[in-house]
Amino acid sequence: MQLANTPYFTRPLFFFDQTRFRRALAAGDKPALEIFKDAAGAADTQMEQRFREGEDVRTLVHERALFVDCLLHYAWHQYQWPAGISLLAVGGYGRGELHPHSDIDLLILTDGQPDGHVVDNIERLVAFLWDLGLDIGHSVRTLEQCLEMAGRDITVATNLMECRTVVGDDQLRAQLAGRMTPDRLWAADEFFAAKVAEQNERHHRQQGSEYNLEPNIKNAPGGLRDIQTIGWVAKRYFRVRTLKQLQGKGFFTEEEFGILQSGEDFLWRVRYGLHLLAGRAEERLLFDYQRELARQFGYVDTDTHLAVEQFMHSYYRIVMALRELNDVLLQFLDEAILQRGQSESVTPINERFQLRDNTIEVTQTRVFTEDPSALLEIFVLTAENPRIEGVRASTIRLIREHRHLIDDHFRADPHNAELFMQLLRSPRGLSTQLTRMTRYGILGRYLPEFGRVTGQMQHDLFHIYTVDAHTLQVVRNMRSFRGPEAWEKYPIAAEILARLRRPELLYIAGLYHDIAKGRGGDHSILGIRDADAFCRRHDLPARDRRLVCWLVEKHLLMSAVSQKQDISDPEIVHSFAREVGDREHLDYLYALTVADINATNPELWNSWRASLMRQLYQATRRALRRGLENPIDREEIIEETRAQASEKLQAMGLPQSSVENIWSQMGEDYFVRESADNITWHTAAIHQLICANEKGETSDTLVLTRNSGPGEHDGATEIFVYTPDRANVFAAVVTGLDMLNLNIHDARLYSSAAGYTLDTFYVLDESGQPLLEDPAKLEQIRTTLQEELALVEDYSKVIKRRTPRRLKMFELETRAHLTTEPGDHYSTLEITSADRPGLLARIARIFVDHDLQLHNARISTLGERVEDIFHITDAAGNLLQDEEANRQLEEAICRELDAHQTIQQAP
């Protein structure tokens, strides 16, 4: 490389020896590309070390951009360029910001169409930069082409707003900037509207929440793009190049500017570390990166919170503050830009507030100082007046400046308590106002216990929101039960909400059901004290207070019974009915449970869980109507079920003698737990198999499939297996279903006196839905299970499917608990372990190895873990009552499953 005419890179780079670099290039002992790579590698190593040692991230981000400027300067001068061409940095690089693996966006700007020689040099330059390992994005455009594209595309216009010349003729950039002013291209109001629409779409793609489980630090609400959006719009409107130039100009306060700066510092540090860990431009804060960043940033585990939970708590609080500020500043710009020059309609509301067009504002700046109760009143008014669409930016600022007035004295004021209860009773907008109060820092001050869980997360795959976001979603779900669409999706909840005595009691229970999370101990018990204190402070009658506290204590009960216990057993239902006590408690608990499940993880609520909840609700209502002193008799159930099934089978033409012969082989449990419809289906299929064998066929196995209809267990695909009872039948079936990517949610297993097992499996696909009536898919199920069952005498197959990435991040110690209660028909084994492919098949093999007979299984997958319930006996059908033997069995199960987990987690 000839350096005779190559100027020095004039901006100071203290960590880079430019003279030595030039000398190496001039010597020609090594290829230029190798010299550039050596320099880039040394800079990467040095900057990473400085980051690990805690150097200011702003310095690193700007110095990285400056270093790349230097490399581009020398790369550019390897080639001959005519006048009228320059190399520009655009986008984030144009702002002088560069993270370790960020894109380097370049624009080669020309004053006319380049000739063949220039095109050839451009291609060689770009190839050189790619070979150097720079992740560049480049375009070659004339001045006119840039203006044409910027006029059509707001993203292009935004990138060009922040362009700067790296090397070449700076006059071209100056000309471009002169022709891109708001009076020529993208007027301030058009630019603002386009960027807000762009932000709304971006937020929508991130589910509108800053609280995602693995958040995108760049694009999620409160992320870096929100800071940049404020900057782009403000700089366009005020015609400045940096936000710092707006200090003292009334756009933001010193406190707000400090929030922007400190929030950006934090997110930049996270992003810088994330790029280094991932080795690429990764913007998603994935689980494994969260843990490592928490360690690097000095967080340590405590008795109540993991280090990663503390780190993410900081993250969520910061992005929440940034989203709040984004709201305020964009609202301010909306008023300044879009509403500028418009005639405004001002309508008095009361002496403290007025309506300016469709936004509420204070009548004078001392409103909150003179009457702190107005800090709650504004949200009550907004909820009650459908004309109010938002809060004026200046008033939001005043709310934030005066929220410190909400103290113990404020909370003890009966007038403020009544205002809050008035909000809870408002006919519309409650969840919107609670969200707004949270964002403006009001709710966490009025309810300090809520403030303590703001931004608090649990590091698992089950709870995908922070506690505060989940709580607000619970209330939002409760309110949605009042809407017309709820009658189709949540018919029972909709019917309940339409007749609840006091719906606000349900909302209070929703606000307090998880309030004690993170304190150590059982949050359902710990939360009772806070709920009771709220009810007393808000002067609720004793009856209502007891109901709210009961709901907080029992909010997990209905979900646990429906998903973990055999709700076809009348004794289970009667026990639950005794716990509930009356119809009112049942209604409130059902609505709370459905809202809670849907707010924990959107994937949890499916047709299967809806079916279980509906069955338990309806069975409990019947038990309450019957009277708790009159439990249902098992003999009565058996007699009624047999009569209904017999009538159906008779209508199908089955001989009564054949039916009685088949039924004589079944135990009482079969007729207690199965519906008449299922018994009819099973009996008809078995009768058909018997008749076929009497005609000379020799099949001894039957596999049938169907989607459950209305009634018991609808919302799932049923798979019925009738086969000779052998040790590995359950293991073979669950392995076959696992190979088909089908998830078992319930399994009922019966042994007949004739030596056959009758097993019904309720399955859903990977998206939590029943299988479509696809003949090919259903035939594949039948074929797969037939093949697996044919090998059952010498069965050793265990699924080898790869464990998904997210599941690998969690290593849970298996817990097994075996109980046998007086009067039980079976011993109950509860296993909690890490979820992974083949787990259920391995558990089935353990049962075979320990000579256990499985009668029923309830399978619950909760994020990264499973909580499975198995009803078992020994091989002779006896309960497991030897405490020492049971303890050894529990230890053996944990040992086997944890060893399997270690193998699965291995890379």
N, C-alpha and C positions, 0 to 999 in steps of 0.2 A: 504494500500500500504506500502510495506517495503522499507524504505529509507536508511537502513544501508549501502548498497553498491552503492547507487545512488550518483554519483558525482554532485557537484554544476554545474550549467550552468555558465561558467566562463566569458562570455562577459558581459560588464556592461549594465544593463537596469535600468536607473535612476528612471523611473516612476513605476517600478514594485518591490514590496517587496517580494523577492524570499524566504527570511527566513520565513516570515509569511506564504507563500504558502506551503513551505515544512512542517512547523509545523502543518498546517491544514490537510495535507495528512497523516502525521504520527499519528495524534490524532485518526483518524478513526471515528470521530463523524458523518461525512457526507460521502455519496458515493463519490468516486474519481471523477466521471463524473460531479457531482454537483459542486465540488470545482473548477474543470477546467472551467466549464461554468461561474461561478462567476468571475473568473479571466479574462476570455475572455470578458465578458460583461462589467466589470469595465474598461478594457483597451479600448474597443470600445467607451465607453462614454467619457473617458478622452481624447482620440485622436480626437473625433469629436468636443469636446469643444475647443481643441487647434486649430483645423482647422478653426472653426468659428471665433476665435480670431486672425487669420491671421498668425499663425506660419508657418515657412518655410516648404513647401510641401515636399522637399527632406528629411528633418529630419523625417517627419511623415511616408513617404513611406518606408524609410530604417528601422525606429524603429518598424514599423508594421511587417516587415519581421523578424526582430530580435526577437520580442516578440513571433511570431509563431515558430521560431527556439526553443525558450525556452519551449514552450508548447510541441513541438514534442520531445524535449530532455527528458522531464519527462514522456510523454506518452510511449516513446520507452522503458524506464527503468522499466515500469510496468511488462515487460516480460523478460524471460531469452533467451539470444541469444548466439549462438556459435560464434567462430571466423570465419572470412571470410564472414561477412555480414555487410552492412551499409545502412543508410538512406540518400539519396542524394536529394537535391533541384535542379530542372531543370527549363529551360525556364526563364520567368521573375523573378520568385521566386529565381531561381538559381543566378540571378544577384543581389539578395538582395533587390528586389523591390516588394512591395505589396500594392495595393490599397484596399479600404475597402471590396470589394466583388470580388476581382480577384481570379481566380483559383489558387490553391496551388498544383503545379505539383511536384510529388514525384516519385523517382525511388528507389526501394529496390534492391540493387545490391549485388549479391552473387558470390562467386568464384566457385560454382558448383551447381548442382540441389539440392534445399533444401529438407530435409527429412520431414516426416509427422508432426513432432512436430513443426518445423519452419513454415511450411505452416499454421498450426493451429494458431500459434502466430501472423502471418501476418494477417490472417483473423480477429482475435480478435482486433488487433491494428487498422486496417482499419475501422472496425465497430465502435470502440470507437471514432475515429476521426470524422466519419460521425455523430454519436450521439452528439458529441461536437458542431456540426454545422459548421465545417470547410468544405469549398467547394474544396475537394481534387480530383485530378486526379492522379491515381497511376499506376505503372506497376512494375512487379517483373521479373527481367531478370538476367541472368548470364552475365559475361563479354563478352563471345563469342556471345551471343544473341544480346547484345547491338551493337557490331561491325557489325554483319550481317545486322541488321535493319538500322543502320546508313549508311551503304554502299548502301542501296537500296533507302533510303528516306532522302532527303535533310532537311526536317523539323526535323526529329529525330536527324540527325547529328548536326543541329543548336542548338537544345535544349541541347544536350550532351556537346557541346562546352562550355556552360556556367554553367555546373553543379558544385556543391560544396557539401561537406560532412556536413550534419547537425549533425549526431551522428553515431558512429560506426567506422569501420576500414577505415581510410583515404587512406591506401595503395591501396585499390581497385580503388578509383577514380584516383589516380596517375597512376596506370597501364592503366586505360582506356584512360586517356589523352595522355599517352606516345604512345599509339597505334592508336590515331586519328590525328596524325600530318599530314600536307598537303602532305608529301612525302609518306605516307602510305594510306591515305583515303581522298577523295575529294581534289585533288590538287587545288591550289589557283585559276587557270583559270577555272576549272570545277565548283568549288564552286561559283565563281563570276557569271559565266553564268547562273547557276541554280537560284541564288538569284535574279538576274535581271529579269529572266523570271518569277519567282514567284511574283516579285513586279509588273511587267507589267500586269500579270493576275489579281492581286489584284486591281490595278488601273482600269482595264477594268470593273470589277464587280461594281466599284463605279462610272461608267460612265466617267472615266478619268478626273474628275474635282474635285478640292479642294473646289468648290463653291456650293456644293449641299445644298438644302434647309434645310435639317436636316442631317448634315454631320456626318459621322462616324469618331470620333476623333482618332481612332486607325488605321483603315484600309484605309481611304481616302488618296489621294495624299496630301503630306505635313503633314500627321499625324504621330503618334508615331511609326508606323511600318517603315516609311521611315527613321526616325532617327535610329531605330534599324538595318535596312538593311545596312546603312552606317557603323555602328559599327561592325556588323557581318563580312562584307567583309574586312574592314580595319584590324580588329583584326586577321582575318584568314591570311591575306597577310603579315602583319607586325609581327605576332606572339606575340601579347601583349594581356593582359586581360582587359584593359580599354582604352578608347579613350584618356584619360588624359595623358597616357604614350606616346602619339604621339605628344604632344606639342613640338614645336621647331624642329620637324623632317621633315618639308616640306610638310606634307600631307594636312594640313589646316593652314590658317593664324589665328592669334589671334582673328581677327574680326569674322572669320567664326566659330571658336570654341565658341565664345561668343554668336553667333546666335543660334548655336546648344543648348547650355546650357540654354539660356533664353527662347528659343522656347519650349524646353522640360519642363522647369519649368512651363510655362503657361499651356501647355497641361496637365501636371500632375495635376495642380491645378483644371483645368476644370474637368478632369476625376475623381479626388477624390470627388469633390462636386457632380458630376453626379451620382456616385455610392451611395453616401449618400442619395440623393434625391430619386433615383429609388428603393433603398433597394435591389439592385441586381447588377450584373456585366453588366450594360448597357453602351454601347459604342456609341450609337446614341444620338446626341444632339437634342432631340425632342423639339418641340415648347414650351411645358409647362416647360420643364427644362431650356430652354434658358432664359425665362422670370425670373424664380426664381434665376438662377445663376447670371443674370445681377443685380438683386436686392442685392444679397449677396455680390457681388464684388464691390458694391458702385456706379453703374451707375444710373443716374436719367434722367427722360424725359426732353427734351428741346422743344422749340417752333418748331424746324425743325426735330428732330430725337428722336425716342423712346429710352429708356434706353436699351432695348433688341437689337435695331439696332446698337447702339454704341458698345455694348459688342460683337456682331457678326462681326462688322467692325474690331475690334481688332483681333478677331479670324481669320478672312479671311486674314488679312495682315500678320499675323504670319505664318500661314500655307503656304501662298504664298512664303514667304521668305525661309521657310524650304524646299519647293519643289525646289526652285531655287538652294539652296545649295545642295540638293540631286542630282540635275542634274550635278552640277560642280564636286562634289566629286566622283560620280560614273563614270563620264567621265574621271576624272583623273585616277581612278583605272583601267578603261578599257584600257587606254593608258599604264599604268604601268604593268598590268597583261596580258591581252589578246594580246596586240601588242608588248609585250616584246620580243626582239630578232628577230622580223620580219624585213625584209628589207623594208625600207620605200621609197616611191616615192615622191619626192618634186618637184612640178611644180610651177614656178613663175606665179603670176597673174598680179601684178604690183609692184611698188617699196615698197608698204606698206603691201601687203598680198601675201601669197603663199598657195598652196594646198598641204597638207601632206596626202598622200593617198586620203581619201574622206572627210577630215575635213579641214576647213580654219583656218589659223593662221597668226599672225603678223610676219613680217620679222625681227623685232627687238623690244625690250621692250618699246622704247620711241615713238612708232608710234603715240599713242593717245595724248601724250604730245606735240609732234611736229606738229601734224595735227589733231585737235579734230574732224574735219569733218569725219574722218575715223570711228568714232563711229556710223555714219549712213551708210557710204559707205559699211561696212562689210555686212550689211543686204541686201543692194541692190545687191551686188555681189553674195551673197548666193541665192537670189531669181532668179537671171538671169542665174546661172550656175547649170545645173541639176546634175553635178558630186558632188557638195558639199552637204553632208548629215548632217553636223553639224559643231559646232565650237569647236576648240581645248580647253581643260580645262584651260590651261595656259592663253589663249586669253580671255576666259570668265572671268577669274579673273581680267585681265587687264581692261576689259570693266567695270566691277563692281567698280574697284578702280578709274577709270577716269570718271565715269558718272557725277561727280560733275562739269565737264567742260561744260556741257550743261546748259547754262545760257541765260539771255536775249540777250547778244551779239551774242551767238551761234545761237539762234533762229532767230535773225534779219539778219543773213548772207544769201544773195540770193543763194549762192552756196548750203548751207544746205537745203534751201527750194526746190531747184531743185532736190537734191538727194531724198528728201522725195516724191516728185511728181513722180520721176523716179521709186521709189518703188511701188507707187500706180498704175503705168502703167505697171508694170512687168507682163509678160504673165503667170507666174506660182509662186506658193509659197508665195503669199501675206499674206494670213491669218496665215500661219506657221511663217513667219517672224514677223508679228505684235504680235503674241503670244510670240515669243522668245524675242522680244524687251520689252514686258510687263514684262516677267519673269526676265529679266536682269536689269530692272529699267530704260530702255532707253525711252520707249514711254511716260511714265508718266512725264519724264523730258522735252522731246521735246514738248509735248502737256501738259502743267501743268494742264489744265482744265480736261484732262483725268486722270491725277494723282490724282486729288481730288475725283474722283468717284471710284478709285481702292479699292476694298474690300467693297464698300458701298452696303448694301442690304436693301430690303423692307420686313418688317415682315408680309408677307401674303403668300397665297397658289398659287397666280397667277404668281408672278415673282420668278422663282425658281433659278435664278442666281443673283450674284451681278451685278451692273451696268456695270463694266468693262468686266466681263465674257460674259454678254449678248451682249454687243457691239461688241466684237470680234466674237461672234457666228453669229451675223447679217452679218458681212463682210464675214465670212466663208460660210454662206448660199448663199450670193450673188455670190461668186466665184463658188459655186457648181452648179449654174444655167448654167454655161458654159460647164458642163460635159455632156457626152452622156446619162447618166441615168436620167438627169433632163428632157429630152424630154418626158419621160413617166410620171414622178411624178409631174413636174411643167411645163407643155408644154407651157403655155403662157409666163411665166418668162424666159424659155429657148429661146423662139423666140425673146423676147424683148432684152435679153443680147446679142444675136447674131448680133443685128443691132443698138445697142445704139451708139449714136454719140461719147460720151466720158464716158465710164464706170467708170472712176476714180471719176467722179462727184457723182455717186451713192455711191461709197465707202466712200467718204467724208461725204455725208449725213448720211450714216450708222454710221460713227464714232461720229457724232455730234448730232444725233437725241435725245439722252437721256443725253447729256452732262451736262445739268443744273439740273438734279434731285438732290433733297436734299437741294436746296437753298431756298425753300419756293416759293410759287407762281406757275404759269403755266410754266413747264419746256420747253414746246414747244415754248413759246414766249421768255423766258429767254435765250434759246439756240441760238437764231438768232444772238445775238451779238457775241458770240464765233465763230459761223460758219462764219459770215461775216469777222471777224478779221483773221481767218485762210485763207480765200479766198484772202483777200487783201495781207497778208504776202506772199502768194504763187503765187501772181501776176496772178490770174485768171481773165479772161475778165468779164466785167460787166454782160453780159448775163448769163454766167455760175455761177457767184456769186449770182445773183438773183434766179436762179434755185435751187441752194443748200440751200439757206436760206428759200425759199418757201417749200422745202421738209422737212426741220427741223420743220418749223412751222406747216405744214399740215400732218405730218407723221401718225397721228391717224385718219385722216379724212376718208379715204377709208374703213378702218376697221369698224369705227362707222356707216357709212352710210349703208354698206352691212349687218351688223348684227343687227342694231337697227331701220332701216327704211324700209318701204315697197318698195323694188326696182322693184316691178312689176308695180308701179305707175309711168307713164311717167313724171309726174311733178317732182317727186323726182329725177329721172335720169337727167332731164333737169337742175334742180338746181345744181346737182353735176357737170354736164358737164360745166356749167357756172363757177363754182369754179375752175375747172381744166384748162379750157381755150383752150388747144390744145393737140394733140396726144403725143407730147414729154413729157409734164408734166404728162399726164396719164400713159405713159409707165414707167417713172422713179418712180412715186408714187406706181404703182402696184408692181414693183419689190421690192421696199423698204418695202412695207406693208407685202408681203408674207415672205420676209426674217425676218422681225421683229416678226411676229406672231410665226413663227417656232422657233425663238431664245428665245422667252419669256417663253414658256412651250411646250415641245414636244407633250403633249397631246392636245394642242389647235388646231393644224392643222389636220383636218379630211376631209372626203369627203364632208361633209356639208359645212364647211367654204370655202373649195375650190370651191364648186358650187356657193356659194353666191358671192365670189370675181370674179369668171369667168363671172357670169351673169351681175354684175355691170360693169365690164370692157368692155364686148361686147356691152352692151346697151349704154354705154357712147361713145364708138367708133362710133356707128351708129348715135348717136345724134350729134357728132362732124362732121361726114361726111355730115349729113343733113344740118348742119349749125345752130348755136345757135339762129339765127334770125327766124328759122323755127321750132318751137317746134311741137311735134307730137300732133295731134288733137284727143281728146277722141272719138269722133264719128267715126273717121277713124279706130281706134283700135277696137272699138266694131264691126263695120261692117266687118273688116277683120277676126276677131276671130270667129264671128258667121258663116261666109262663110266657113272657114276651118273646123270647127266642124260639120257643116251641111253636108259637103261633106263626112266626115268620117262616120257619122251616117247613111247617105243614103247608103253608101257601106255596112254597117252592116245590112241593111234591115229594119231600123226603119221608120215607116210612118212619113212623114213630118208634118202631122197634130198633131201627138202625141208630136213630138219634139217642135213644136211651142207652144203647150198647156203648156208644162213644162216650157219652156223659158219665157213665158208670165208672170210667177209668180216671175221672177228674176229681181232684180234691175240692173242698168247700171254698178255699181261697180263690179258685178260678172263677167261681160264680159270684163272689163278693167283689172282686177287683175288676172284672171285665164287664163291659156293657153288653146288652142283649144283641146289639148290632154286631159287635166283634165276635161274640159266641156264635151267632148265625153264620158269619163269614168263615170262621174256623171250622165249624162242624160240617158245613156244606163241602168245603175243600177236602177234609179228611174222608168224608163219605165217598167223594168222587175217586180219591186215591184207592180206597179199599175196593171199590167196584172195579177199577181198572186192574188191580192185582188179581181179583177173582176171575178176570177174563184172560189171564195169562201174562200180564205185564209184571215186571219185577222191581219197579222203582220203590224205594223206601223213603225217599226224601221229597219234600214239597217246599217250594219257595214261591210266595205270592207277593205282589206289591199293589199298593193303591194309595191315593191321596185321601186323607181323612176327610169326611164330610162334616156338616154341621153337628155339633155335639161334643162329646168327649174327645180330647186330643185332636181336634181339627187344627189345621195349620201346620201339619207335618205329613211326611210320606211314611206310611206303614209298610214294614217288611215282615211277613209272617213266614217262619221257618218251622216245618214239622219234619222231624228226623229221629232216628234211633238215638237214645240218650247215651252219649259217650263223653269221655272226659274233656275233650278239646273242642266241643261244638261251639261254645261261646267264643273261645280264642279264634277259631277259624272264621266265624262270622264277622267279628269286629275287625280282624285283619283284612278280610275282603272288602268291607265297607271303607276302611281307611285307605286302601289302594284306590278306591273310586272317589276319594276326596269327599266322602259323606261323613257328616258329624252326627253321632248318636247322642240323643238327648234323653231318651228313656228306653229302658229295656225291661220286659216282663217275661219271666221264664217259669214254666211249669213242667213238672214231670208227671206223666200218666202212669197208671198201674200197668199198662201194657208195655212199658219200657221205652216210650217215646218222650221227647221233649217238644213242647209247644212254646216257641219264642216269638215275641213281637217286638220289633225295634222301630222306634220313631226317629226318623232322620231328617236332616235339612242339608242343603248344599252349602258350599263355602260362603255364600252371601246371606245365609240364614233364611233361605226360602225353601218351601217344598219343591220337589222335582216337578217339572212340567210333564204333562201326559205325553211324553215322547216314547213311543213303542221301542225304539232302538235303545234308548237309555235304560228303560225298565228291563228289557231283555238282557242287556249287559249286566245288570245287577243280578238277575236270576242265574245267568251263566257263570259269573264270577263266584257266587256263593256256592253253586253246585260243585264247581271245581275245587274250591277250598274244602268243602265238606267231604268230598271224595277222598281227601288225603288225611282225614281226621284221625285215623288209627295210628298214623306215624307223623304227627304234626309238629313241626319245629319252626315254621316260618314266622318271622317278626318283621314288621314293616321297616324299610330302610330309607323312607322318604326324607329329604333334606330338611333340617330345622330352619324355619324362616329367620331372617336377620334379626328382627325385633326380639324374638323369643330367646335368641342366643345371648342377649344383653342381660338376662336375668337368671340368676342361679339361686333357686329356692331350696331350702332344706325340706325334704318330705316330712310330713306329719301324718301319722296313722293313729286313729282312736277307735277302739272296739268297745261297744257297750251292749249289755243285755239287761233290759228292764223287766221287772215282774209283769207277767201277762203278755209279753211280746210274743209274736209268732216266729220272729227271726231275730238274730243278733244283727246289730247295725255297725257297719264299718265305714268310717269317714276318712277319706284320703285327700290331703291337700298336697299338691306337688306342682312342679313346673310343667307347663304344657309343652308337648312336643309330639311329633308323629309317632304312632305306634304305642303310645302310653297305655291305652286301654287294653290292647292286645297283650302287653307285657303283664298287666295286672291280672288278666285272665289266666295267663300261664302260671302266675304265682298261686292262684286259687287251685289250679290243677296239682301243682307241686305239693301243696299243703292239704290236699284231699278235702277241699271245701266245696260246698254246693251253693251256687248263686241263684237267688230267687228273683231279685229285682235290682235294678241299677238306675240311679238318677244322676245324670251327667251335667255339670255346670262348668262352663269355661268362662273365667273372669279375667280377661286380658291375658297376662302371661302365666296365669296359674289356673289349675283346675281344682274344684271342690266337689268330689264325687262321693255319692252315698251308695253303699252296697248292702243289701239285706242277704245274709248268709246263714248257713247252718253247717254242721259237719256232714259227712257223706251219708249218714243214716237219718238226716233230717233233724238232728237234735241241736238245741241252742248251745252256744259256746260259753260256758260258765266257769271254766278253770282260769282263774285270774293270772296265774303264772304262765300258763300256755298262751293265753291271750297276749300277755306282755311280750313274750318271745315272738309271737306272730307279728305284732306291731313293729318290733325291731327288725325282723327279717324283711318286711315290706319296705321299710324306710331304707335299709341297706341296699336292697336290690334296685329300687327305683333311683336312688341317688347315684349308684354306680352306673346305671344306664344313662342318667343325665350327664355325668362326666364324659362318657363316651360320645354322646350326642353333641356336647358343646365343643369337643375337640375340633381344631381347624382341619 
